[in-house]
Amino acid sequence: MIREDYPFSDGVFNLGSLYLKLLKEIKGETIMGASKYYDTEIDYLRKRSNGYTGWSTKENKCHVPSGVYNCLQLIGAAPICKVLDLGCGGGENAIVFSKMGYDVLGVDISKTAIEMARINALKKNTQKDKIQFKVLDIVTNNRIYKQNYDLYYIDSVLHFLTDKNDRFKLYENINNGISQIKNIYLSALTRSNLYRQSFLSLFEENEEGHLISHDSKRLLFDEQELLKELNLSGFDVVSYQSISQYHENEYMIFMNICGKTVG
């Protein structure tokens, strides 16, 4: 039986039928094989078959998801009209932003996630002119950055870009966007002594000082190294906070960062 908490930790070879379905569903798309980082499509196919409408919850009953709340808390009074949700998953956060009056484009590498997001938006009666969803690779496809956005929202995505070059390509895409002043919010998993040893045993330290999972699918960032990385990429880190959230049967430590870049 495939565990819900760690998608690839056991039973990966039992996903054969889903994998064949995946190949048929995305035939002709440029998503499969376009990246060397973690592709969540198989996870979303499995989650949808189990009745899920997003990444981690069957129904999002919160009026304001924690990611959106944390973002607005950090950004404060910064003027926001248009949001680009990078790695939007089932669209929970994008939908809330649109309900608050923002124009939102949500993009994700997973076709199934975008299908979920569109269905969720219809269920939530969102205005069609306020929200759009597209299947795109946020690293290799830079055309989405050619529009003017007030906020780049990157929630629980960065730790899946385990190759530093992919992260810097993402930063470059944002920097090369046409917006003059870019507000950036990102939330990423970080290393901590608070994790149980059984969880930490799934990781090892890499040359950058981060912890990388043995299957190379995600990172636990060293906080100071992540801040240095963002500064090197031209982002001015305005504020940040570390929070603990119960996720995947573990209290996970997330670093929420608000930054901006000019030019």
BELQUI-V791477 format. One record per pair of residues at least 12 apart in sequence whose ideal C-beta (glycine too) atoms are under 7 Angstrom apart, sorted by the first residue. I is the first residue (numbers start at 1). J is the second residue. Records with the same first field share a line. If there is no record, write none. Layout:
# BELQUI-V791477
I=J + J
This chain:
# BELQUI-V791477
2=14 + 46
5=248 + 249
6=248
7=43
8=215 + 217
15=42 + 46
18=42 + 45 + 46
19=42
21=45
22=41 + 42 + 45
25=111
26=41 + 111
29=111 + 135
31=109 + 111 + 135 + 137
34=137 + 140
35=137 + 139 + 140
36=163
37=160 + 161 + 162 + 163 + 166
38=160 + 217 + 218
39=109
40=109 + 110 + 113
41=110 + 111 + 112
44=110 + 112 + 113 + 116
45=112
48=112 + 116
53=90 + 116 + 120
54=89 + 90 + 92 + 116
55=89 + 90
56=247
60=92
64=96
65=92 + 93 + 96
66=245
67=93 + 155 + 187
68=93 + 96 + 97
70=187 + 243 + 256
71=153 + 185
74=185 + 239 + 241 + 256 + 258
75=183 + 185 + 258
78=183
79=150
80=102 + 150 + 151 + 183
81=102 + 103 + 150
82=102 + 103 + 148 + 149 + 150
83=97 + 102 + 104 + 149 + 151 + 153
84=105 + 144 + 149 + 152 + 153
85=104 + 105 + 106 + 153
86=107 + 138 + 152 + 153 + 154 + 157
87=108 + 138 + 154 + 157
88=106 + 107 + 108 + 117 + 133
89=108 + 113
90=113 + 116 + 117 + 120
91=106 + 116 + 117 + 120 + 121 + 133
92=120
93=153 + 155
94=106 + 117 + 131
95=120 + 121 + 124 + 126 + 131
98=126 + 127 + 130 + 131
99=126
103=130
104=130 + 131
105=132 + 134 + 144
106=133
107=134 + 136 + 138 + 144
108=135
109=137
111=135
114=133 + 134 + 135
117=133
118=133
138=170
139=166 + 169 + 170
142=173 + 176
145=173 + 174 + 176 + 177
146=178
148=178 + 179
149=177 + 179
150=183
151=183 + 185
152=174 + 182 + 184
153=185
154=185 + 186
155=187
156=187
158=186 + 188
159=188 + 189 + 218 + 219 + 221
160=217 + 218
162=212 + 216 + 218 + 219
164=208
168=233
171=233
175=234 + 261
180=262 + 263
181=260 + 262
182=260 + 261
183=260
184=235 + 259 + 260
185=258
186=257
187=254 + 256
188=221 + 226 + 254 + 255
189=218 + 219 + 220 + 221 + 252 + 253 + 254
190=220 + 221 + 223 + 242 + 253 + 254 + 255
191=210 + 211 + 220 + 221 + 222
192=253
194=251 + 253
195=250
196=250
199=250
202=214
203=220
208=225
209=222 + 225
210=222 + 225
221=255
223=255
226=255
230=257 + 259
234=261
235=259 + 261
236=259 + 260 + 261
237=257 + 259
238=258 + 259 + 260
239=258
240=255 + 256 + 257 + 258
241=256
242=255
243=256
